[in-house]
Amino acid sequence: MAIPLSIERNIAQPGIEQANFVKYLTEANLPISNSKTIAYQSLYHLVVTETSPGVTSTTAKFFTGAYNQALTNFPGNSFVLPQSQHFLVTDIQAGRWQGGENVTTVSSLQKGFVSGPSSQGVNDANSKTIVNSTYTFTVNGIVQQKDIPLAEFDNSLVTQQRGRFSLSQPILVPAQSDLSLTVTAKGSGNLSPFPSGGRECGLWFELIGIGLI
């Protein structure tokens, strides 16, 4: 299993990443609570893009809307981080998932958006649509990333890094911010990763970084 680059850097230079995080918060004039600790953090959200009767979507909105604890690990009961729990996103990982026979369960969760070794070999219409689709990520109404192609998440890796997009510039998410990551279909298909599979399915996104928890 590959060690994430952020952890490799931290092993080489202990405390550097944590110190930089505190610097980020200080320069942004954000309060730092002494009751919190700095730790690596991962926040994910699964969104249904096809229901079992075959109703499909051409857009998918993550980290916003109705909260379902079976589909996310955001703390509390909303997509708003608790007070003083600031989060610096350094990587985004994404992929597709399929539900089980019981719609409240997830039977499979895959990294990346295609089942083959890479997005370059895609010949399925829906997979082409998904790979060519884009996402826009906003924090408190300010666009942080605009029209990023989902092809950024597909590669031939067979490690934990598959389907991961490392950001050239980290994104700071202050506590109690409003988040929104919206995927928009590009192509003739929709955002269903398992067309006519007879089960709920959809896409998932995971924000990875360092935060106060």
C-alpha positions in Angstrom: 0.0 0.0 0.0 1.4 3.4 -1.0 2.0 6.0 1.7 0.2 9.3 0.9 2.7 12.0 -0.1 1.6 14.2 2.7 2.5 11.6 5.3 5.9 10.9 3.6 6.6 14.7 3.8 5.6 14.7 7.5 7.9 11.8 8.2 10.8 13.5 6.5 10.1 16.8 8.3 8.1 16.2 11.4 5.8 19.0 12.4 6.3 21.1 9.2 2.9 20.4 7.8 1.2 21.2 11.1 3.1 24.4 11.5 2.1 25.5 8.0 -1.5 24.7 8.8 -1.4 27.0 11.8 0.2 29.7 9.7 -2.6 29.3 7.2 -5.2 29.8 10.0 -3.3 32.7 11.5 -2.9 34.6 8.2 -6.6 34.0 7.5 -7.5 35.5 10.9 -9.3 32.4 12.0 -9.7 31.5 15.7 -7.6 28.6 16.9 -9.1 26.7 19.8 -6.7 25.1 22.3 -9.2 22.4 22.9 -8.7 21.1 19.4 -5.9 18.9 18.0 -4.3 18.9 14.6 -4.8 15.7 12.7 -5.2 14.3 9.2 -8.8 14.3 8.1 -11.0 12.7 5.5 -14.6 13.8 4.8 -16.7 12.0 2.1 -20.1 12.1 0.6 -21.9 9.6 -1.6 -24.6 10.9 -3.9 -27.3 8.8 -5.7 -27.3 9.5 -9.5 -29.6 6.6 -10.4 -32.4 5.2 -8.3 -33.5 1.5 -8.6 -36.5 2.3 -11.0 -33.9 3.8 -13.4 -34.4 7.5 -12.7 -31.0 9.1 -13.6 -29.4 12.5 -13.1 -27.2 14.8 -15.2 -26.0 16.8 -12.2 -24.8 15.8 -8.7 -24.3 18.0 -5.7 -21.9 17.0 -2.9 -21.4 18.4 0.6 -24.7 20.2 0.5 -28.5 19.5 0.7 -30.2 16.8 2.7 -28.0 15.1 5.3 -28.0 11.3 5.4 -25.5 9.8 7.9 -25.4 6.5 5.8 -23.9 8.4 2.9 -21.4 10.7 4.7 -19.0 11.0 7.6 -19.4 14.7 8.2 -19.5 15.3 11.9 -22.8 16.3 13.5 -25.9 16.2 11.3 -25.1 18.7 8.6 -22.4 19.5 6.0 -21.3 22.5 8.1 -18.1 21.9 10.1 -18.5 22.6 13.9 -17.1 25.8 15.4 -13.3 26.1 15.4 -12.9 22.9 13.3 -11.1 24.4 10.3 -10.0 22.1 7.5 -7.2 22.5 4.9 -8.0 20.3 1.8 -4.8 19.0 0.1 -6.3 16.2 -2.0 -9.6 15.2 -3.5 -10.4 11.5 -4.2 -13.5 10.4 -6.1 -15.1 7.4 -7.8 -18.3 5.4 -8.2 -20.4 3.2 -5.9 -23.3 0.8 -6.2 -25.9 -0.1 -3.6 -26.8 -3.5 -2.4 -30.1 -5.3 -2.6 -31.1 -3.3 0.4 -30.9 0.3 -0.8 -29.6 1.4 2.6 -26.3 -0.5 2.1 -23.3 0.0 -0.3 -22.2 -3.2 -2.0 -19.2 -1.8 -3.8 -17.2 1.4 -3.8 -14.5 2.0 -6.4 -11.8 4.7 -6.8 -11.9 6.4 -10.2 -14.8 6.5 -12.6 -14.1 3.7 -15.0 -13.6 0.0 -14.4 -10.7 -0.4 -16.9 -7.1 0.4 -16.3 -7.5 4.1 -17.4 -10.0 6.6 -18.8 -8.3 6.5 -22.2 -9.8 3.0 -23.0 -13.4 4.0 -22.2 -15.9 3.1 -24.9 -19.1 2.9 -22.9 -21.4 6.0 -23.6 -22.2 6.6 -19.9 -18.6 6.2 -18.8 -17.5 8.6 -21.5 -20.1 11.1 -20.2 -18.8 10.8 -16.6 -15.1 11.0 -17.5 -15.8 14.1 -19.7 -17.9 15.7 -17.0 -16.7 18.6 -14.8 -17.0 19.7 -11.3 -17.0 23.1 -9.6 -16.1 23.5 -5.9 -17.2 26.5 -3.9 -16.6 27.6 -0.3 -19.0 30.2 1.2 -20.0 31.1 -2.4 -16.5 31.7 -3.6 -15.4 29.4 -6.4 -12.2 27.5 -5.5 -12.1 25.2 -8.5 -14.1 25.7 -11.7 -15.0 23.2 -14.4 -12.3 20.6 -13.4 -12.7 17.5 -15.7 -13.3 14.2 -13.9 -10.6 12.7 -16.1 -8.2 14.1 -13.5 -9.3 11.3 -11.2 -8.6 8.3 -13.5 -5.3 6.6 -13.9 -3.8 3.2 -14.2 -2.6 3.0 -10.6 -3.6 0.0 -8.5 -2.8 1.6 -5.2 -4.6 3.8 -2.7 -3.7 6.7 -4.9 -6.0 5.7 -7.7 -8.7 8.3 -8.4 -6.9 10.9 -6.3 -6.3 14.5 -7.5 -3.5 16.3 -5.5 -4.1 20.0 -5.4 -1.3 22.4 -6.4 -2.8 24.9 -4.0 -4.6 23.7 -0.8 -8.2 24.9 -0.2 -9.0 26.3 3.2 -12.4 25.5 4.6 -13.1 27.6 7.7 -15.4 26.2 10.4 -19.1 26.7 9.7 -18.6 27.3 6.0 -21.1 26.4 3.3 -19.7 23.9 0.9 -20.8 22.9 -2.6 -19.1 20.6 -5.1 -21.3 20.2 -8.2 -20.7 17.7 -11.0 -22.3 18.5 -14.4 -22.6 15.9 -17.1 -20.8 16.5 -20.4 -22.0 14.2 -23.2 -25.0 12.3 -24.4 -25.4 10.1 -21.3 -26.0 10.8 -17.6 -24.1 10.4 -14.4 -25.1 6.8 -13.7 -21.9 4.6 -13.4 -23.9 1.4 -13.6 -26.7 2.0 -16.2 -29.7 -0.3 -15.8 -28.0 -2.2 -13.0 -31.3 -2.5 -11.1 -29.8 -0.9 -7.9 -29.2 2.5 -6.5 -25.8 3.8 -7.6 -23.9 7.0 -7.9 -20.7 9.0 -7.5 -18.7 9.8 -4.3 -16.2 12.6 -3.5 -13.7 12.7 -0.5 -11.9 15.7 0.8 -8.5 14.8 2.3 -6.3 17.1 4.3 -5.4 18.3 7.7 -7.7 19.9 10.2 -8.5 20.9 13.7 -10.7 18.3 15.3 
